[in-house]
Amino acid sequence: MTIEDMSSSPWAPLSDANFNRTIIDRGINLADLACLPISTGWFGKKEENRRLIKVQCYSLQGTANFYMRPIEGLTVLLDLDTKKVVHISDMGRDIPIPKSENTDYRYSKLNNKYSKVRLMKPISIEQPKGPSFEIEDGHLVKWVNWEFHLKPDPRAGVIISRAMVRDPDTGELRNVMYKGMTSELFVPYMDPTDAWYFKTYMDAGEYGFGLQAMPLDPLNDCPRNAYYMDGVFPAADGVPYVRSNMICVFESYAGDIGWRHAESPITGMGIREVRPKVTLVVRMAASVANYDYIVDWEFQTDGLIRIKVGLSGILMVKGTPYVNMNQVPEEEKLYGTLLSENVIGVIHDHYVTFYLDMDVDGPNNSFVKVNLVREETSPGESPRRSYLKANRHVAKTEKDAQIKFKLYDPSELHVINPSKLTRVGNPVGYKVVPAGTAASMLDPKDPPQMRGAFTNNQVWVTPYNRSEQWAGGLFVYQSHGEDTLAVWSEKNRPIENKDIVLWYTLGFHHVPCQEDFPIMPTVSSSFDLKPVNFYESNPILNMPPNFEEDLPVCRAAASA
Amino acid sequence: MTIEDMSSSPWAPLSDANFNRTIIDRGINLADLACLPISTGWFGKKEENRRLIKVQCYSLQGTANFYMRPIEGLTVLLDLDTKKVVHISDMGRDIPIPKSENTDYRYSKLNNKYSKVRLMKPISIEQPKGPSFEIEDGHLVKWVNWEFHLKPDPRAGVIISRAMVRDPDTGELRNVMYKGMTSELFVPYMDPTDAWYFKTYMDAGEYGFGLQAMPLDPLNDCPRNAYYMDGVFPAADGVPYVRSNMICVFESYAGDIGWRHAESPITGMGIREVRPKVTLVVRMAASVANYDYIVDWEFQTDGLIRIKVGLSGILMVKGTPYVNMNQVPEEEKLYGTLLSENVIGVIHDHYVTFYLDMDVDGPNNSFVKVNLVREETSPGESPRRSYLKANRHVAKTEKDAQIKFKLYDPSELHVINPSKLTRVGNPVGYKVVPAGTAASMLDPKDPPQMRGAFTNNQVWVTPYNRSEQWAGGLFVYQSHGEDTLAVWSEKNRPIENKDIVLWYTLGFHHVPCQEDFPIMPTVSSSFDLKPVNFYESNPILNMPPNFEEDLPVCRAAASA
């Protein structure tokens, strides 16, 4: 879909008299209508050979947060090219439109309300001598021990490429990752009814994760010390346009500790050595209609890359006749949580799949599963009966590297360079430190799951292939799941000592709660790419601590 | 053990001529000796009826980091009361003591070395108008919407009690947690040989997690804007002593986002509303000999409490004759990773078990498992074949609430107040959001695991009982596992609508890597206590954004 497709489709139903009549019959002024273009997905039928889209509408009356005022049950199927109405499903006329009260979230509409919590005094991250990074040629970021190329992309949002880290012993720049990006998202809602079953979004391939990234708010999306980068994308007619302040880059210091040791009262040596932890963050926030995804690539001086996804924005909610749980019959299926009168937050999952072309000290790498297993001792061997042992297994082909995490069969997952050993003979590597491990539990034969089959495993490894970058396929809109990561991986190609791509899916199950109404506090999850025997020793051993005399001198703002 | 036990035991072997002889025979000057008191654990034998301790030694020659220079295989068993040697196990004489080079971590020993990475410019968190919290009577912390009591404790380290949060709608203070603390730790090493099998530490009950918490470094352990609190503890003779700056309290701002929404190009409404995220952190760092544990209790304005444990400090390592992996025979068991010449980092686990006496809007609460299960649709019901459904199950007795996490049987775990419903009829509650879910895989019949049986599950719920606060038992040293959480929970007492205690274990498997040598970059994990239908709606909806005119005015320090 182009931006033009997305922004014109919602208005198309207004050319249909039946549509206008049902809107007016439901007591809604046509001028208060806000409608959304919803990707249709694919549901196992032979589809007509044309581009289709569904449109659902909301009432804007009394609030900017129309998402909380669904016109439930009304779904218009449009031809995406002609913008003609193909079908109107007109159900749910008995479901009231939820009230507008308490749904607006704009500060200008709220700030005269009495707040019963005490206010916070100003706080900020300050760097009066400026940032420690430079950006060369507009895209090459250099910070402490890191160098990488940063690019806004209409589909992936942010692309990090040629990430290299300087070795503290040799001073050399060493390759870590050739390219890293958000490859695809899969967001299935858990409601099989007429107006909801098709909500199984793939936000990168269908809507464009970068196309939906809006300008960042300079004092709130990123701290005051941030640098901003614009995106330049082609419109549908080929003319370039600028998306200003789409990405920010900043140094973060949260008061965390890089490393520390104090000698305890046991030895009484009086040693206390502590190093503060400062990181470099690259951030983008994509607003795919209601939802806001905050994507951070965080670089640490110890060589670690943390990839974090925050979910905020507004829920996609469903209208209901109920105003209290005590009205809901035992057998009734809500498919979610009653969040407010007549508003249900429908259960859904979020899967964000990352493409990580790792090049640890060069392109040819191997993927190693280090399995932790219980070993029982022989009788008389030890007063202990058991201990854990680490068994290394080098994955030979793709199927060896289709990983579903199991808590009671734990393993570390390493990408190593088998041709490069440390001084004492360990292969240099990086490991994936998982989190956000929610796994898709849909029926694998369910059409949405066939399209989102790249979430069948949490980790996959494929040999580099320039046509395999988008986990849901190159063309995702109305796709049938014939060109996904799951299909490619079934080829079971060799991956040992090859240029390999690691795929990681960060997963969230979201059972909404009232705190998510009318706008959601951010929920975050992250995974790490962490050096494992990549360095000869702790690479931040030589970093200095903070000294009082180096820190800035600040005063309260004149206005305060 | 008292601090006096711990600090006197390491010197006791010097009164034994055989001990001194083997030290000298190994080429070590007695003046260079550093020894550690190591809890003996219990290994299923009928023990002598006396207090015992083991002592192992290291060479301090050429480094303050003696931990990297083990005198491998030499273990002295002492009577802890008389300090007399009971037995000396004198093995490993053929294992060289690792070199001292590159092991020291003190800045004063490093700062004249050429650093090949570029330096960082000063960065700090600034609050020129001061913090937004007050501490009344030395212990009652009041910050934005939170109030809680904070106490240093010799065994638990930090105790948070009577944590209450102000409701933005009513202005009332609402109870969340009556008491929260680190109850016990369990740190089994995974090496069954003579000098290692007994390393199965329980750091709170054996060493005193608070007793090991040393004064924090004001500019590096906590940011510049921190407030410090002292601990006052009794010495063995009953005389109180002060542990200064044991706990810090500070506001943190990392550049994160509390909530946001921008209207996308789809609707083109030009809305962008973002709120920065500032949190309050309570921190302690315990140095249990080599290891440093950083424990954070982080309070958020949205009602969330994040409990985070960071691991840093120094590994407990093992001497080995090998200097390179190419010397290690295929069948040889290293029990860990070769980190440097003659140094093995032994695999181990860390389990940190928290006692959380939740009082959500009052003492009587219930524990609810919200299981997410796949529901298949009936033929013809929907174009979808499957969706996820949330099934609620209220735990009646303790065994209903013994939880081992499973990724493919996911559930949310709620502590609710069944007597208090929201406006639309949901029970008010808090949920546990797990992370750091490594589970103990030792044989449940292994004596260390019997003592550490509180790690048999990741979550337990017990009815409040004042004698059940220490998960490993009131008396842990040389205990036989007869008084653990696992034993209490087997009583299977009713827990529905009772004053209940939630127990959560944060687990880490640690397979050391070279980056951990000679001192470890911090590894952190955290879990959350998060409001779930506790508030009627987003409690931070009314928080203001940052405005430029409120932020501080800073300049570089004069010296810089």
Contacts between the chains, C-beta under 8 A, distances in Angstrom:
chain1	res1	chain2	res2	distance
A	3	B	265	5.1
A	3	B	266	7.9
A	6	B	265	7.0
A	6	B	266	4.7
A	7	B	265	6.3
A	7	B	266	5.8
A	7	B	267	8.0
A	7	B	268	6.4
A	10	B	266	7.3
A	10	B	267	7.9
A	34	B	267	6.5
A	36	B	266	6.8
A	36	B	267	7.8
A	37	B	266	6.4
A	43	B	383	3.7
A	43	B	384	7.3
A	44	B	383	7.1
A	45	B	383	7.7
A	64	B	269	6.7
A	64	B	271	5.9
A	102	B	537	6.5
A	105	B	259	8.0
A	105	B	261	6.7
A	105	B	273	5.8
A	105	B	541	6.1
A	106	B	271	6.7
A	106	B	273	5.7
A	107	B	273	6.3
A	107	B	544	6.4
A	107	B	545	6.0
A	110	B	541	6.9
A	110	B	542	5.5
A	111	B	542	8.0
A	111	B	544	6.6
A	113	B	542	6.1
A	115	B	168	6.9
A	115	B	542	5.0
A	116	B	166	6.5
A	116	B	167	7.4
A	116	B	168	5.7
A	116	B	169	7.5
A	116	B	170	7.3
A	116	B	171	3.6
A	117	B	144	5.7
A	117	B	145	4.2
A	117	B	166	5.3
A	117	B	168	5.7
A	117	B	301	7.6
A	118	B	132	7.3
A	118	B	142	7.9
A	118	B	144	5.7
A	118	B	145	7.5
A	119	B	132	7.6
A	119	B	144	7.6
A	119	B	544	7.7
A	120	B	132	4.5
A	120	B	144	5.7
A	120	B	251	7.9
A	120	B	278	6.0
A	120	B	543	7.9
A	121	B	127	6.0
A	121	B	129	4.4
A	121	B	130	6.2
A	121	B	131	7.0
A	121	B	132	4.7
A	122	B	127	6.8
A	122	B	128	7.4
A	122	B	129	6.0
A	122	B	546	7.7
A	122	B	550	4.6
A	122	B	551	5.5
A	122	B	552	6.2
A	123	B	125	6.5
A	123	B	126	7.2
A	123	B	127	4.9
A	123	B	132	7.8
A	123	B	225	7.8
A	123	B	251	5.7
A	123	B	253	4.9
A	123	B	278	5.6
A	124	B	125	7.5
A	124	B	126	5.8
A	124	B	253	6.8
A	124	B	546	7.7
A	124	B	551	5.0
A	124	B	552	6.1
A	125	B	123	6.5
A	125	B	124	7.5
A	125	B	125	6.0
A	125	B	126	7.7
A	125	B	253	6.4
A	125	B	254	7.8
A	125	B	255	6.3
A	126	B	123	7.2
A	126	B	124	5.8
A	126	B	125	7.7
A	126	B	126	4.6
A	126	B	552	6.7
A	126	B	554	4.5
A	127	B	121	6.0
A	127	B	122	6.8
A	127	B	123	4.9
A	128	B	122	7.4
A	128	B	554	4.7
A	128	B	555	5.2
A	128	B	556	4.3
A	129	B	121	4.4
A	129	B	122	6.0
A	129	B	556	4.8
A	129	B	560	6.3
A	130	B	121	6.2
A	131	B	121	7.0
A	132	B	118	7.3
A	132	B	119	7.6
A	132	B	120	4.5
A	132	B	121	4.7
A	132	B	123	7.8
A	142	B	118	7.9
A	144	B	117	5.7
A	144	B	118	5.7
A	144	B	119	7.6
A	144	B	120	5.7
A	145	B	117	4.2
A	145	B	118	7.5
A	166	B	116	6.5
A	166	B	117	5.3
A	167	B	116	7.4
A	168	B	115	6.9
A	168	B	116	5.7
A	168	B	117	5.7
A	169	B	116	7.5
A	170	B	116	7.3
A	171	B	116	3.6
A	188	B	387	7.8
A	189	B	387	8.0
A	190	B	387	4.1
A	190	B	388	4.4
A	190	B	389	7.0
A	191	B	387	6.5
A	192	B	377	5.0
A	192	B	381	6.4
A	192	B	382	3.5
A	192	B	383	8.0
A	192	B	384	4.3
A	192	B	387	5.3
A	193	B	382	6.8
A	197	B	382	5.0
A	197	B	383	5.4
A	197	B	384	4.5
A	198	B	383	7.3
A	211	B	265	6.8
A	212	B	264	5.0
A	212	B	265	6.9
A	212	B	266	7.8
A	214	B	262	4.1
A	214	B	263	7.7
A	214	B	264	6.5
A	214	B	265	7.6
A	214	B	272	6.6
A	215	B	262	7.8
A	215	B	272	7.2
A	217	B	260	7.7
A	217	B	272	5.6
A	217	B	274	4.4
A	217	B	545	7.4
A	219	B	276	7.6
A	219	B	545	7.0
A	219	B	546	4.2
A	219	B	547	7.1
A	219	B	548	6.2
A	219	B	551	7.5
A	220	B	257	7.2
A	220	B	260	7.5
A	220	B	274	3.7
A	220	B	275	6.4
A	220	B	276	5.2
A	220	B	545	4.8
A	220	B	546	5.4
A	221	B	257	6.3
A	221	B	260	6.6
A	221	B	274	5.1
A	222	B	255	5.9
A	223	B	253	7.2
A	223	B	255	3.9
A	223	B	276	7.8
A	224	B	546	7.8
A	224	B	548	8.0
A	224	B	551	6.1
A	225	B	123	7.7
A	226	B	255	7.5
A	250	B	255	5.9
A	251	B	120	7.9
A	251	B	123	5.7
A	252	B	254	4.9
A	252	B	255	4.9
A	253	B	123	4.9
A	253	B	124	6.8
A	253	B	125	6.4
A	253	B	223	7.2
A	253	B	254	7.3
A	254	B	125	7.8
A	254	B	252	4.9
A	254	B	253	7.3
A	254	B	254	3.5
A	255	B	125	6.3
A	255	B	222	5.9
A	255	B	223	3.9
A	255	B	226	7.5
A	255	B	250	5.9
A	255	B	252	4.9
A	255	B	281	6.5
A	256	B	310	7.7
A	256	B	522	7.3
A	256	B	524	7.9
A	257	B	220	7.2
A	257	B	221	6.3
A	257	B	285	7.8
A	257	B	294	5.9
A	257	B	310	6.4
A	257	B	312	6.5
A	257	B	522	5.4
A	258	B	521	6.3
A	258	B	522	6.4
A	259	B	105	8.0
A	259	B	312	4.9
A	259	B	519	5.6
A	259	B	520	6.3
A	259	B	521	5.1
A	259	B	522	5.8
A	260	B	217	7.7
A	260	B	220	7.5
A	260	B	221	6.6
A	260	B	285	6.4
A	260	B	292	5.3
A	260	B	294	7.1
A	260	B	312	4.9
A	260	B	313	6.8
A	260	B	522	7.3
A	261	B	105	6.6
A	261	B	287	6.8
A	261	B	290	8.0
A	261	B	292	5.5
A	261	B	312	6.9
A	261	B	313	4.6
A	261	B	314	5.7
A	261	B	519	5.8
A	262	B	214	4.1
A	262	B	215	7.8
A	262	B	285	6.9
A	262	B	287	4.5
A	262	B	292	6.7
A	263	B	64	8.0
A	263	B	214	7.7
A	263	B	287	6.8
A	264	B	212	5.0
A	264	B	214	6.5
A	264	B	287	4.2
A	264	B	288	6.6
A	264	B	289	5.7
A	265	B	3	5.1
A	265	B	6	7.1
A	265	B	7	6.3
A	265	B	211	6.8
A	265	B	212	6.9
A	265	B	214	7.6
A	266	B	3	7.9
A	266	B	6	4.7
A	266	B	7	5.8
A	266	B	10	7.3
A	266	B	36	6.8
A	266	B	37	6.5
A	266	B	212	7.8
A	266	B	289	5.6
A	267	B	7	8.0
A	267	B	10	7.9
A	267	B	34	6.5
A	267	B	36	7.8
A	267	B	289	7.4
A	268	B	7	6.4
A	269	B	64	6.7
A	271	B	64	5.9
A	271	B	106	6.7
A	272	B	214	6.6
A	272	B	215	7.2
A	272	B	217	5.6
A	273	B	105	5.8
A	273	B	106	5.7
A	273	B	107	6.3
A	273	B	519	8.0
A	274	B	217	4.4
A	274	B	220	3.7
A	274	B	221	5.1
A	275	B	220	6.3
A	276	B	219	7.6
A	276	B	220	5.2
A	276	B	223	7.8
A	277	B	522	7.0
A	278	B	120	6.0
A	278	B	123	5.6
A	281	B	255	6.5
A	285	B	257	7.8
A	285	B	260	6.4
A	285	B	262	7.0
A	287	B	261	6.8
A	287	B	262	4.5
A	287	B	263	6.7
A	287	B	264	4.2
A	288	B	264	6.6
A	289	B	264	5.7
A	289	B	266	5.6
A	289	B	267	7.4
A	290	B	261	8.0
A	292	B	260	5.2
A	292	B	261	5.5
A	292	B	262	6.7
A	294	B	257	5.9
A	294	B	260	7.1
A	301	B	117	7.7
A	301	B	120	8.0
A	302	B	515	6.9
A	302	B	521	4.2
A	303	B	515	7.4
A	304	B	521	7.8
A	310	B	256	7.7
A	310	B	257	6.4
A	312	B	257	6.5
A	312	B	259	4.9
A	312	B	260	4.9
A	312	B	261	6.9
A	313	B	260	6.8
A	313	B	261	4.6
A	314	B	261	5.7
A	323	B	424	6.6
A	324	B	423	7.9
A	324	B	424	5.3
A	324	B	425	4.4
A	325	B	421	7.6
A	325	B	424	6.3
A	325	B	425	3.2
A	325	B	426	6.2
A	326	B	425	5.3
A	333	B	389	7.7
A	335	B	387	7.5
A	335	B	389	7.7
A	337	B	426	6.9
A	337	B	533	7.4
A	338	B	424	4.9
A	338	B	425	6.9
A	338	B	426	6.7
A	339	B	424	7.3
A	339	B	537	8.0
A	340	B	424	6.2
A	340	B	537	7.1
A	341	B	424	6.3
A	347	B	372	7.8
A	347	B	387	8.0
A	347	B	388	5.8
A	347	B	389	7.5
A	347	B	390	6.1
A	349	B	388	7.2
A	370	B	511	6.5
A	372	B	347	7.8
A	372	B	441	7.1
A	372	B	509	5.7
A	372	B	511	7.3
A	373	B	441	7.9
A	374	B	441	4.8
A	374	B	442	6.9
A	374	B	443	6.9
A	376	B	443	6.5
A	377	B	192	5.0
A	381	B	192	6.4
A	382	B	192	3.5
A	382	B	193	6.9
A	382	B	197	5.0
A	383	B	43	3.7
A	383	B	44	7.2
A	383	B	45	7.7
A	383	B	192	8.0
A	383	B	197	5.4
A	383	B	198	7.3
A	383	B	447	7.4
A	384	B	43	7.3
A	384	B	192	4.3
A	384	B	197	4.5
A	384	B	446	6.2
A	384	B	447	7.8
A	384	B	448	6.9
A	385	B	442	7.8
A	385	B	443	4.7
A	385	B	445	6.3
A	385	B	446	4.0
A	385	B	447	7.5
A	386	B	441	8.0
A	386	B	442	4.8
A	386	B	443	3.8
A	386	B	446	4.7
A	386	B	449	7.5
A	387	B	188	7.7
A	387	B	189	8.0
A	387	B	190	4.1
A	387	B	191	6.5
A	387	B	192	5.3
A	387	B	335	7.5
A	387	B	347	8.0
A	387	B	442	7.3
A	388	B	190	4.4
A	388	B	347	5.9
A	388	B	349	7.2
A	388	B	441	5.9
A	388	B	442	7.6
A	388	B	509	7.2
A	389	B	190	7.0
A	389	B	333	7.7
A	389	B	335	7.7
A	389	B	347	7.5
A	390	B	347	6.1
A	390	B	511	5.4
A	404	B	407	7.7
A	404	B	408	7.9
A	405	B	407	5.7
A	406	B	407	6.8
A	407	B	404	7.7
A	407	B	405	5.7
A	407	B	406	6.8
A	407	B	407	6.4
A	407	B	437	5.8
A	407	B	438	7.7
A	407	B	439	5.7
A	408	B	404	7.8
A	408	B	439	6.3
A	408	B	441	6.9
A	410	B	438	6.5
A	410	B	441	7.7
A	410	B	509	5.9
A	412	B	511	6.0
A	421	B	325	7.6
A	422	B	514	5.9
A	423	B	324	7.9
A	424	B	323	6.6
A	424	B	324	5.3
A	424	B	325	6.3
A	424	B	338	4.9
A	424	B	339	7.4
A	424	B	340	6.3
A	424	B	341	6.3
A	424	B	514	7.5
A	425	B	324	4.4
A	425	B	325	3.2
A	425	B	326	5.3
A	425	B	338	6.9
A	426	B	325	6.2
A	426	B	337	6.9
A	426	B	338	6.7
A	426	B	513	7.8
A	426	B	514	6.5
A	435	B	435	6.1
A	437	B	407	5.8
A	438	B	407	7.7
A	438	B	410	6.5
A	439	B	407	5.7
A	439	B	408	6.3
A	441	B	372	7.1
A	441	B	373	7.9
A	441	B	374	4.8
A	441	B	388	6.0
A	441	B	408	6.9
A	441	B	410	7.7
A	442	B	374	6.9
A	442	B	385	7.8
A	442	B	386	4.8
A	442	B	387	7.3
A	442	B	388	7.6
A	443	B	374	6.9
A	443	B	376	6.5
A	443	B	385	4.7
A	443	B	386	3.8
A	445	B	385	6.4
A	446	B	384	6.2
A	446	B	385	4.0
A	446	B	386	4.8
A	447	B	383	7.4
A	447	B	384	7.8
A	447	B	385	7.6
A	448	B	384	6.9
A	449	B	386	7.5
A	509	B	372	5.8
A	509	B	388	7.2
A	509	B	410	5.9
A	511	B	370	6.6
A	511	B	372	7.3
A	511	B	390	5.4
A	511	B	412	6.0
A	513	B	426	7.8
A	513	B	531	7.5
A	513	B	532	4.5
A	513	B	533	5.0
A	514	B	422	5.9
A	514	B	424	7.5
A	514	B	426	6.5
A	514	B	533	4.7
A	514	B	535	6.2
A	514	B	536	5.9
A	514	B	537	5.9
A	515	B	302	6.9
A	515	B	303	7.4
A	515	B	531	5.5
A	515	B	532	7.3
A	515	B	533	7.5
A	515	B	534	7.2
A	515	B	535	5.3
A	515	B	537	7.0
A	515	B	538	5.6
A	515	B	539	6.7
A	516	B	538	7.0
A	517	B	537	4.8
A	517	B	538	6.5
A	518	B	537	6.6
A	518	B	538	6.7
A	518	B	541	7.2
A	519	B	259	5.5
A	519	B	261	5.8
A	519	B	273	7.9
A	519	B	538	5.8
A	519	B	541	6.7
A	520	B	259	6.2
A	520	B	538	7.0
A	521	B	258	6.3
A	521	B	259	5.2
A	521	B	302	4.2
A	521	B	304	7.8
A	521	B	538	6.1
A	521	B	540	6.1
A	522	B	256	7.3
A	522	B	257	5.4
A	522	B	258	6.4
A	522	B	259	5.8
A	522	B	260	7.3
A	522	B	277	7.0
A	524	B	256	7.9
A	531	B	513	7.6
A	531	B	515	5.5
A	532	B	513	4.5
A	532	B	515	7.2
A	533	B	337	7.4
A	533	B	513	5.0
A	533	B	514	4.7
A	533	B	515	7.5
A	534	B	515	7.2
A	535	B	514	6.2
A	535	B	515	5.3
A	536	B	514	5.9
A	537	B	102	6.4
A	537	B	339	8.0
A	537	B	340	7.1
A	537	B	514	5.9
A	537	B	515	7.0
A	537	B	517	4.8
A	537	B	518	6.6
A	538	B	515	5.6
A	538	B	516	7.0
A	538	B	517	6.4
A	538	B	518	6.8
A	538	B	519	5.8
A	538	B	520	7.0
A	538	B	521	6.1
A	539	B	515	6.7
A	540	B	521	6.1
A	541	B	105	6.1
A	541	B	110	6.9
A	541	B	518	7.2
A	541	B	519	6.7
A	542	B	110	5.5
A	542	B	111	8.0
A	542	B	113	6.1
A	542	B	115	5.0
A	543	B	120	7.9
A	544	B	107	6.4
A	544	B	111	6.7
A	544	B	119	7.7
A	545	B	107	6.0
A	545	B	217	7.4
A	545	B	219	7.0
A	545	B	220	4.8
A	546	B	122	7.7
A	546	B	124	7.7
A	546	B	219	4.2
A	546	B	220	5.4
A	546	B	224	7.8
A	547	B	219	7.1
A	548	B	219	6.2
A	548	B	224	8.0
A	549	B	557	5.8
A	549	B	558	7.9
A	549	B	559	4.3
A	549	B	560	7.5
A	550	B	122	4.6
A	550	B	557	5.7
A	550	B	559	6.8
A	550	B	560	5.4
A	551	B	122	5.4
A	551	B	124	5.0
A	551	B	219	7.5
A	551	B	224	6.1
A	551	B	557	5.9
A	552	B	122	6.2
A	552	B	124	6.1
A	552	B	126	6.7
A	552	B	554	4.3
A	552	B	555	6.5
A	552	B	556	6.2
A	552	B	557	6.2
A	553	B	554	6.6
A	553	B	555	5.4
A	553	B	556	7.6
A	553	B	557	5.8
A	553	B	558	7.4
A	554	B	126	4.5
A	554	B	128	4.7
A	554	B	552	4.3
A	554	B	553	6.6
A	554	B	554	3.9
A	554	B	555	7.8
A	555	B	128	5.2
A	555	B	552	6.5
A	555	B	553	5.4
A	555	B	554	7.8
A	556	B	128	4.3
A	556	B	129	4.8
A	556	B	552	6.2
A	556	B	553	7.6
A	557	B	549	5.8
A	557	B	550	5.7
A	557	B	551	5.9
A	557	B	552	6.2
A	557	B	553	5.8
A	558	B	549	7.9
A	558	B	553	7.4
A	559	B	549	4.2
A	559	B	550	6.8
A	560	B	129	6.3
A	560	B	549	7.5
A	560	B	550	5.4
